[in-house]
Amino acid sequence: MNKSAYDIDIFLKDYVDKNSKFSFDRALALKEKFKYKKITSILDLACGTGLFLNEMVKSFDLEYGVGVDLSANMIKYAKKHNQSSKLKFVKGDMTNFSLEKTFDLITCNYDAINHLIMFEDWQKMFNNVYSHLKIGGVFTFDYNTLLKLKNFSRTSYYEYEEYNCVWHNTNENDRFNFDFSYYIKQKNGEYKLIKSSQIESTFPYKLIATTLKQMGFKHIKFCNKDFKKCNPNKVFRCFVICEK
């Protein structure tokens, strides 16, 4: 049985390295965007390492922040490396959670939403977000567009000091399968093979916009990373921002 990539220690180390810059840059962009808006609390869905949430709490001097992630390995890492008393990390599914709190800002970063392969799960997630958002609160997430997923190369090979990785992608009816083979170097010089797989889906921006509007979200915008309006059909990663 294939392991989740997020439960493979060597992948987690590489993920942390790549995610650190994204977390810092994203927190900086949000701080600039909302510098005139009062934000005291944040919920980060699919929080991963917790680095982004930690940056947000520091940048905004928030009262509290909560991170939710389905991976026990990620939650364990987040708790160990982000020990602020203002932070709480919870293992949970972003399509089905209940925290008995509401937040000024809810985020979902790093195209995590694409891992929800059925649109009904996107709808469940949006509905949960709406119920956990304060009146006037902001919801922002980013997703890989169809343009990006269709432009992923079929097979890639990466070679590192501690491991090598073969990454093979297939596309069936716009459902994208990512198969990873990790060859991890052992102390005796041999390599141990660990396999992992992920599936991503994406959906038309008009469907996303219509669904958000029907649920009650307002001021829905599709932007680039700098929050400038963009054509979602012509970018690889689209950032969505809306309010309750």
ChimeraX attribute file (.defattr): number of C-alpha atoms within 10 A of each C-alpha:
attribute: neighborCount
match mode: 1-to-1
recipient: residues
	/A:1	6
	/A:2	12
	/A:3	13
	/A:4	15
	/A:5	21
	/A:6	18
	/A:7	14
	/A:8	15
	/A:9	11
	/A:10	14
	/A:11	15
	/A:12	19
	/A:13	12
	/A:14	11
	/A:15	15
	/A:16	17
	/A:17	10
	/A:18	11
	/A:19	19
	/A:20	16
	/A:21	13
	/A:22	16
	/A:23	22
	/A:24	17
	/A:25	15
	/A:26	19
	/A:27	22
	/A:28	16
	/A:29	15
	/A:30	17
	/A:31	16
	/A:32	11
	/A:33	12
	/A:34	12
	/A:35	11
	/A:36	8
	/A:37	10
	/A:38	12
	/A:39	18
	/A:40	15
	/A:41	23
	/A:42	27
	/A:43	28
	/A:44	25
	/A:45	26
	/A:46	25
	/A:47	28
	/A:48	30
	/A:49	27
	/A:50	31
	/A:51	20
	/A:52	25
	/A:53	29
	/A:54	24
	/A:55	19
	/A:56	23
	/A:57	21
	/A:58	14
	/A:59	14
	/A:60	19
	/A:61	13
	/A:62	17
	/A:63	14
	/A:64	17
	/A:65	23
	/A:66	23
	/A:67	28
	/A:68	24
	/A:69	22
	/A:70	17
	/A:71	20
	/A:72	15
	/A:73	18
	/A:74	22
	/A:75	24
	/A:76	16
	/A:77	16
	/A:78	24
	/A:79	17
	/A:80	11
	/A:81	13
	/A:82	18
	/A:83	12
	/A:84	13
	/A:85	9
	/A:86	16
	/A:87	21
	/A:88	19
	/A:89	24
	/A:90	20
	/A:91	18
	/A:92	18
	/A:93	15
	/A:94	25
	/A:95	19
	/A:96	12
	/A:97	15
	/A:98	13
	/A:99	10
	/A:100	7
	/A:101	12
	/A:102	18
	/A:103	24
	/A:104	21
	/A:105	23
	/A:106	25
	/A:107	20
	/A:108	20
	/A:109	20
	/A:110	19
	/A:111	18
	/A:112	18
	/A:113	23
	/A:114	20
	/A:115	16
	/A:116	17
	/A:117	16
	/A:118	14
	/A:119	15
	/A:120	11
	/A:121	16
	/A:122	22
	/A:123	16
	/A:124	14
	/A:125	19
	/A:126	20
	/A:127	17
	/A:128	16
	/A:129	26
	/A:130	23
	/A:131	15
	/A:132	21
	/A:133	21
	/A:134	18
	/A:135	13
	/A:136	14
	/A:137	22
	/A:138	24
	/A:139	25
	/A:140	19
	/A:141	20
	/A:142	22
	/A:143	22
	/A:144	22
	/A:145	22
	/A:146	22
	/A:147	15
	/A:148	15
	/A:149	20
	/A:150	16
	/A:151	9
	/A:152	14
	/A:153	11
	/A:154	12
	/A:155	13
	/A:156	12
	/A:157	11
	/A:158	10
	/A:159	10
	/A:160	10
	/A:161	7
	/A:162	11
	/A:163	17
	/A:164	17
	/A:165	19
	/A:166	15
	/A:167	18
	/A:168	17
	/A:169	19
	/A:170	17
	/A:171	16
	/A:172	7
	/A:173	6
	/A:174	14
	/A:175	17
	/A:176	22
	/A:177	16
	/A:178	17
	/A:179	19
	/A:180	23
	/A:181	18
	/A:182	22
	/A:183	18
	/A:184	19
	/A:185	16
	/A:186	11
	/A:187	7
	/A:188	6
	/A:189	8
	/A:190	9
	/A:191	15
	/A:192	11
	/A:193	12
	/A:194	16
	/A:195	17
	/A:196	18
	/A:197	16
	/A:198	15
	/A:199	16
	/A:200	20
	/A:201	22
	/A:202	25
	/A:203	17
	/A:204	11
	/A:205	17
	/A:206	10
	/A:207	11
	/A:208	17
	/A:209	17
	/A:210	12
	/A:211	16
	/A:212	21
	/A:213	15
	/A:214	9
	/A:215	13
	/A:216	12
	/A:217	21
	/A:218	16
	/A:219	10
	/A:220	18
	/A:221	18
	/A:222	21
	/A:223	19
	/A:224	18
	/A:225	17
	/A:226	12
	/A:227	16
	/A:228	10
	/A:229	14
	/A:230	15
	/A:231	11
	/A:232	21
	/A:233	14
	/A:234	12
	/A:235	16
	/A:236	16
	/A:237	21
	/A:238	24
	/A:239	24
	/A:240	22
	/A:241	18
	/A:242	20
	/A:243	22
	/A:244	21
